């Protein structure tokens, strides 16, 4: 059975949101967050210049970096594209308003959130990338991703249906719920660590290899939480086998465990190799995919048929 228009649009929007997180990671790793110093325009223009000579006279030429400006501008353009896709997702969701209102409500909530996210992006720029604002911006992005995934799942959950016992369902939901909670905690802590790194880089002007030393206890807590995630990932895999989880859940469980281990390796690489930009982007994108896998595991389990 082919996907309908809503299902295609919703899945495309989920993938596009992950791409936006990737581009946002590039912006952050390159230090291009203020590549456009104003909002919603960029250097007072809807299409930014490519040459310093084309800057409007009221802007300081020393603030202009073509690479940073266009990287941030592309980030904004993709954000606008996501806004259009979410709007279409909401419009197309009305076909479910009578058969499954949750699809329409979730799509509408994503629409409201993306409007808030657009406004919040402007506040992040106006604040000069102040501490805390970037964390809120990232958390909202993950919430939007989760809401979109939920809406897409509700629209096509018959394709992913499994049958498990009531007790097994409770066990799987409890373990996966703890993993999701710890992952979100890691996301917040990791963003705070990154803000401390930005201070070391942009304000203290320390060399790259010294950035992580300035984060203090935040990094220690962030690193400790990663071991908790490993423990619960092992528990999830063990219980999947012990309780004979359906093949679909078993595979997603392995993906979750693999992504958690990958996150740890990337984190160690950033610490040992002086925070290279490519690893920063990989760290951010892989956690977004990890959250999607965890949510999908919980959704399939939560909507499973009872034996």
C-alpha positions in Angstrom: 0.0 0.0 0.0 1.4 3.4 -1.0 1.8 6.3 1.3 -0.8 9.0 1.1 0.0 12.7 0.6 0.0 13.5 4.4 2.3 10.5 5.2 4.7 11.5 2.5 4.8 15.1 3.6 5.1 14.3 7.3 8.0 11.9 6.7 9.7 14.4 4.4 9.4 17.0 7.1 10.9 14.8 9.7 13.9 14.1 7.5 14.2 17.8 6.5 14.2 18.7 10.2 17.1 16.4 10.9 18.9 18.1 7.9 18.2 21.5 9.5 19.8 20.2 12.7 22.8 19.1 10.7 23.1 22.6 9.1 22.7 24.2 12.5 25.5 22.1 13.7 27.7 23.3 10.9 26.8 26.9 11.8 27.7 26.3 15.4 30.9 24.4 14.7 32.1 27.1 12.3 31.2 29.9 14.8 28.9 31.4 12.2 25.9 32.0 14.6 26.3 35.7 14.1 27.2 35.5 10.4 24.0 37.6 10.0 24.0 40.1 12.8 20.3 41.1 12.4 17.0 39.4 12.0 15.0 38.6 9.8 17.3 40.3 7.3 21.0 39.7 6.9 23.1 42.9 7.1 19.9 44.8 6.3 19.3 42.8 3.1 17.0 39.9 2.1 19.9 38.4 0.1 23.2 39.0 1.8 26.2 40.4 -0.1 29.2 38.2 -1.2 31.7 41.1 -1.0 32.5 43.5 1.8 32.2 46.4 -0.7 28.5 45.7 -1.1 27.7 46.1 2.6 25.3 48.8 3.6 27.3 51.8 5.1 25.7 51.4 8.6 27.4 48.0 9.1 30.9 47.5 10.4 32.9 45.8 7.7 35.0 43.9 10.3 31.8 41.9 11.2 31.5 40.5 7.7 32.8 37.0 6.9 31.3 35.7 3.6 31.5 32.0 4.6 29.9 32.7 8.0 27.2 35.0 6.5 26.1 32.5 3.8 26.3 29.5 6.1 23.9 31.3 8.5 21.8 32.5 5.6 21.4 29.0 4.2 20.5 27.8 7.7 17.7 30.4 7.8 16.5 29.5 4.3 16.3 25.8 5.3 14.4 26.9 8.4 11.9 28.7 6.2 11.5 25.6 4.1 10.8 23.5 7.2 8.2 26.1 8.1 6.5 25.6 4.8 6.7 21.8 5.1 5.2 21.9 8.6 2.4 24.2 7.3 1.6 21.7 4.5 1.7 18.9 7.0 -0.8 20.7 9.1 -3.1 21.4 6.1 -2.9 17.8 4.8 -3.6 16.5 8.3 -7.2 17.6 8.1 -8.0 14.4 6.3 -7.6 12.7 9.7 -9.7 15.2 11.7 -12.6 12.7 11.9 -10.8 9.4 11.9 -7.9 10.3 14.2 -7.9 13.8 15.6 -4.6 13.2 17.3 -2.9 13.4 13.9 -4.4 16.8 13.2 -3.8 18.1 16.8 -0.1 17.0 16.7 0.4 18.5 13.3 -1.2 21.8 14.5 1.0 21.8 17.6 4.1 21.4 15.4 2.9 24.3 13.3 2.6 26.5 16.5 6.0 25.3 17.7 7.8 26.2 14.4 6.3 29.7 14.6 7.7 30.0 18.1 11.0 28.5 17.0 11.3 31.2 14.2 10.7 33.9 16.8 13.1 32.3 19.2 15.8 32.2 16.4 15.5 36.0 16.1 15.9 36.3 19.9 19.0 34.1 19.8 20.6 36.5 17.3 19.5 39.7 19.0 20.9 38.4 22.3 24.3 37.8 20.7 24.0 34.0 21.3 23.6 34.5 25.0 23.9 31.6 27.4 20.7 29.6 27.8 19.1 30.8 24.6 20.9 28.3 22.4 19.9 25.5 24.8 16.2 26.5 24.6 16.5 26.7 20.8 17.9 23.2 20.6 15.4 21.7 23.0 12.5 23.2 21.0 14.0 21.8 17.8 14.0 18.3 19.3 10.4 18.8 20.6 9.3 19.7 17.1 11.1 16.7 15.7 9.3 14.5 18.3 5.9 15.9 17.6 6.3 15.4 13.9 7.4 11.9 14.4 4.4 11.2 16.6 2.0 12.6 14.0 3.6 10.6 11.2 3.5 7.5 13.3 -0.2 7.9 14.2 -1.0 8.3 10.5 0.6 5.0 9.6 0.9 3.0 12.8 -0.9 0.0 11.2 2.3 -0.5 9.2 4.4 -0.8 12.3 2.0 -2.8 14.5 3.4 -5.5 16.8 1.9 -7.9 19.4 3.3 -8.2 22.9 2.0 -9.0 26.4 0.8 -6.3 28.8 3.7 -7.0 31.2 6.3 -6.9 28.4 4.8 -3.7 27.1 5.2 -2.1 30.6 8.8 -3.3 30.9 9.8 -2.0 27.5 8.1 1.4 28.0 9.8 1.8 31.4 13.3 1.0 30.1 13.0 3.1 26.9 11.4 6.0 28.8 14.4 6.1 31.1 16.7 6.1 28.1 14.8 8.9 26.5 14.8 11.0 29.7 18.6 10.5 30.1 19.2 11.4 26.5 17.3 14.6 26.8 19.3 15.4 30.0 22.4 14.7 28.0 21.2 17.1 25.3 20.7 19.9 27.8 24.0 19.3 29.5 25.9 18.9 26.2 24.5 22.3 25.0 25.6 23.9 28.3 29.0 22.4 27.8 29.1 23.8 24.3 28.2 27.3 25.6 31.1 27.1 28.1 33.3 26.1 25.2 32.1 29.2 23.2 33.1 31.4 26.1 36.6 29.9 26.2 36.8 30.3 22.4 35.3 33.7 21.8 35.8 35.6 25.1 38.8 34.1 26.7 40.4 33.4 23.3 42.0 30.1 24.5 43.5 27.6 22.1 41.1 24.9 20.9 42.8 22.1 22.9 42.1 24.1 26.2 38.4 24.7 25.6 37.2 21.5 27.4 39.2 22.3 30.5 37.1 25.4 31.2 33.8 23.6 31.4 34.3 22.4 35.0 31.8 20.1 36.6 29.3 20.4 33.6 31.5 18.2 31.5 32.1 15.7 34.3 28.3 15.3 34.8 27.8 15.1 31.1 30.4 12.3 30.9 29.0 10.4 33.9 25.4 10.5 32.4 26.8 8.8 29.3 27.6 5.7 31.3 24.1 5.6 32.7 22.9 5.5 29.1 25.2 2.7 28.3 23.9 0.7 31.2 20.2 1.2 30.2 21.0 0.4 26.6 22.5 -2.9 27.7 19.4 -3.5 29.8 17.2 -2.8 26.8 19.0 -5.2 24.5 19.1 -7.9 27.2 15.3 -7.6 27.9 14.6 -7.5 24.2 16.2 -10.9 24.0 14.9 -12.2 27.3 11.2 -11.3 26.6 11.5 -12.2 22.9 10.7 -8.8 21.5 9.3 -8.7 18.0 11.9 -8.3 15.3 11.1 -4.7 14.6 11.6 -3.7 18.3 14.8 -5.8 18.5 16.3 -4.0 15.5 15.5 -0.6 16.9 16.9 -1.6 20.3 20.2 -2.5 18.6 20.2 0.9 16.7 19.6 2.7 20.0 22.5 0.9 21.7 24.8 1.5 18.7 24.0 5.2 18.6 24.7 5.6 22.3 28.0 3.9 21.9 28.8 6.1 18.9 27.9 9.2 20.9 30.5 8.2 23.5 33.2 7.6 20.9 32.5 10.9 19.3 32.6 12.6 22.8 35.9 11.0 23.6 37.2 12.1 20.2 36.2 15.7 20.8 37.9 15.7 24.1 41.1 14.0 22.9 41.4 15.8 19.5 40.6 19.3 20.6 37.0 19.7 19.7 37.2 19.3 15.8 34.2 20.8 14.0 33.3 17.6 12.1 32.9 15.6 15.4 30.8 18.4 16.9 28.4 18.2 13.9 28.3 14.3 14.1 27.6 14.5 17.9 24.6 16.8 17.3 23.1 14.9 14.3 23.5 11.5 15.9 21.7 12.6 19.1 18.8 13.8 16.9 18.6 10.4 15.2 19.0 8.7 18.6 16.0 10.6 20.0 14.0 9.6 16.9 14.9 5.9 17.4 14.0 6.1 21.1 10.6 7.7 20.4 9.9 5.2 17.6 10.6 2.3 20.0 8.3 3.8 22.6 5.5 4.5 20.0 5.6 1.0 18.6 5.5 -0.4 22.1 2.8 2.0 23.3 0.5 1.2 20.4 1.2 -2.5 20.4 -1.6 -5.1 20.3 -2.0 -7.1 23.5 -1.6 -10.9 23.5 
